[in-house]
Amino acid sequence: MIDHGWLAAPPTCQSPGAESAQPPADPPKPEPEPTMPITNTTMADYAFLAELYEDDFFPDHVVDKGKAVLVRLCERLEADRPADLNALYVLTQAAAAEFNDLEADFEAADSEIETVAREEICGDVYNIAVAYGFADADHEMLTHNRTF
């Protein structure tokens, strides 16, 4: 090859598919959903899942995930107040489904959602319903779809 000094070097040749042999770059992680502070005075200071935090059987890092589910439920109720009980049940049962998914996290940490946890979760969901004006909510219907 003749070096003319002012010409750029030719690109290197790669065999077909050589680029695909490189591992793909990790896609960017989505930004977490912005959270808004809870404005309901009862729930703003509420100790979510307090009994679980007090019991070493329930690891705090997993209980934190459950607390986040309940905080998101409050945020949803504040952002778009349900028109009636059926609309409330849709939101509370979505939260119960998230707790269903957390069951594996509890088990991976040598714990489980057993009687104490179930009563604490369901009790907190009911307390949320009452705090947001749904005192007549059916305790069982709030988490009707739970598997724990």
Order of alpha helices (4+ residues) and beta strands (2+ residues): alpha-alpha-alpha-alpha-alpha-alpha
